[in-house]
Amino acid sequence: MNFTYYGHATFNIDVQGKKILFDPFITGNPAAVGINANDIEADFIFISHGHGDHIGDAVSIAKRTGATCVCSPEVAAWLNNQGVENCLMMNHGGYINFPFGKARGVNAIHSSSFPDGTYAGNPMGFVFSTPEGDFYYAGDTALTMDMQLIPLWAKLSFAILPIGGHFTMDSADAIHASDFIKCSKIVGIHYDTFGYIKIDKDAAVKSFADASKTLLLPTVGETIEL
């Protein structure tokens, strides 16, 4: 699988010939230097929650590409009101089948509201099982014991975890999370975008290595193979 990072918590994973875009926030994202939202293609857009730094470009990309937006019922209704017709509602529960494999919504400990402050449903993470490997995107979340359930459903090849602290887990908690989910290859996101979540990247990478784990921090615009 190829993973392309667009800054903050926005990334694309290519699976079974499908482009899966996550939490699109390019316009107004100070970390997305050199990235143009109009250049990003998607077959599916998974949205973890309604905060502006995760949904900012969802409407424009969905309308342009015709991608299916996979999200909570509340986020789907909000997208429908913005003129996005192709939405698939998901909530915490069992697997849903897709052309690339299957995915399920799982718990994330966070808040969720739209840019106007209205309620955006429960935040989610996502667990994917595909012929090319299983992976987990935690969304914005604190460390939670619920992560110990994930190995019941998937044998993860890698996981995407927030590491910036303040609003989410920091790198130390992400190491504990990697123990809970039984996955030693972690892609770190949700850091350095704003002053609140600046981190020492070298120290974070070393802390993972000291725990016999790998923390990958791709640069904005970089594609890595996972």
N, C-alpha and C positions, 0 to 999 in steps of 0.2 A: 504494500500500500504506500502511496505517496502522500505526504503531509505537507501542505503549504501554509505558512504562517503569515497573517496579515496584520499582526499587532494586537495587543490587549488580549481579548478572548475570541478573536475571529480567526478561523482557519478553515481549510478545505482538506478533505480526505477523499482520495480516489479509490473506489471499491467496485469491483466487477463492472468497470466501464462507466460507473455513475460518479458524478461530482456531488459530494455531500458538503455543504457549507454550513458553518456553525456561527450563531450569534453575530450576524453581520453589523459591524460598527466601523466604518471607514471614514465617512464624512464627519469632520470635527474630531477625529481621533488623532491626537498629537503623536501617537506611536506609528501611525500608518503612513510614514513618509514615503512618497513615491508610488503609493498605491491609489489607483482610481477605481472607485466602485463600479463604474460603467464598463470596466474591463473584466470583471469577475463573472464567471459562468457558474451555473448551478443547476442540478437536476432536483435536488432536495435541499431545503433549508431547515435545519433543526434549531429551534429557539428555546433556550433554557428558562427564560423568564422575561418580564416586561421592561426592565430598566433600559434607559436610553442608550447605555454603553453596550447593549447586547442586541438591540432591535433597531438601531438607528437607520440602517440602510436596507432593512428587510423588505419594506414596501417597494422601493424602487427596483431592487434586484429581482424580487419575485415577479413584478409586473413585466419587466424586460425579458426575463428568461423563461417565464412560465413554470418555474420550479414549484414543487409541492412544499408548502410550509408545514412542518410537523411541530406541534406545540400544544399547550394547554387549551381547553375550550375557551377560556377567557382571552388568551392571546389570539386565537383563531377568530373570535368575534371582532376583536379590535382590528385585525388585518382585513377582515371582510368589510368593515366600515370604511377602511381606507381604499377599498376597491380591489383588494386581493381576493380572488375567487377560489384559488386552488389551495385549500388547507385541509390537513388531516389532523383531527383532534386526538391528542394523546393525554393520558394521565398516569399516575403511578399504578402499575399493574402488570399484566402479563405481556408476553412478546406480541408484536405486530409484524406481519410479514411484509417485506419490501422486495423489489427486484434485485437488490444487492445482498440480501440476507434477512435478518430480523433485528428488531430493536425494541427496547422496553424503557419506560420512564421509571426512574428511581428517585429516592428522597434526596433533597438538597436542603441544607439548613441555611436559610437566607431570607430575604424579603422579596417582594415582587409587586411593582406598581408601574403604571405607564407614565410617560413624561408629563402628563397633566395631573398626576397624583392619584388617579383612580386605580382600583384594585385590579391586579393582573393575574390572579390565580396563584396556585402554589408553585414555587420554583422547582425545577427538576434537574437531574442528571440523566444520562442515557447510557445503557449497556447495549453493545452491538455484538451479534454473532454472525459472522460471515464466512464464506468458503476460504477467504484469504487470511482469516484470523479474527480473534475477538478483541474488542477494545472498549474502554470506558471513558466517557467525558463526564466529569463531576459537576460541571456548571459552577456557579458561584456557591461555595459552601464552606462552612466550618467543618472541622473534623467531627465525624459522627460515628457511633457504633453501628449504625445501619450499613456502613460500608462492608462490614464483615459478612453480610448476606451475599455480596456480589460473586464470590467464588462458587456459590451454589448454582449460579446461572451461567457462568462463563469462565473459561480458562484464558486469562488476558494475555495478549502479546505485548500490549502497552496500554498506558492510561494517560489522559490529559488532565492535569490537576492545577488549580490555582495555587500560587506560591507567594503572592504579594503581601499577605497579611492585612491587617486593619479591617477590611471588609470580608475577608475570606481566610482560609488557612494560610499560614506562612510556610516556609520550606521545612521547618522542624516538624510541624504537624503533617505536612505532606509525606514525610518519611514514615510517620505512624500510619497514615492512610495507605501507603504502599504495602505495609505489613498486613493491614486489614484486608486489602483486596488481592493479596498474594501476587503482586506484580512488581518487578524490580526495574522495569524500563519506564521512566516517567518523562513526559513532555510538560515543561512548566509554562504556564500562561498567567495572565492577569497580574502583571508586575511592571513597574517602571513607567506606566502610562501617565500617572499623575503623581504629585508629590507624596500623597498618602501611602503609596505602594512601591516606593523606591526600595530596591534591595541591593545587597552585595552579591552579585552573580557568582563571582569566583568562590566566595564562601559557601554559597548554596550548593554549587556543584561539588565542592570538597566534602560537605556534610553528607551528601548522598553517597559519594565514593567511599567515605569512611564507614558507611553503613552497608557497603557491598552492593550498592544500587547505582543506577545510571540516571542522571538528570540531563535531559537534552533541552537546550535553549536556542532554537533556531532564530536567526535574524529575520527581521521583517522582509517579506518577499522571498524568503528562502524556501526551497522544497527539499525535504529529506525523505529517504525511504525507510519505512518501518515494517 
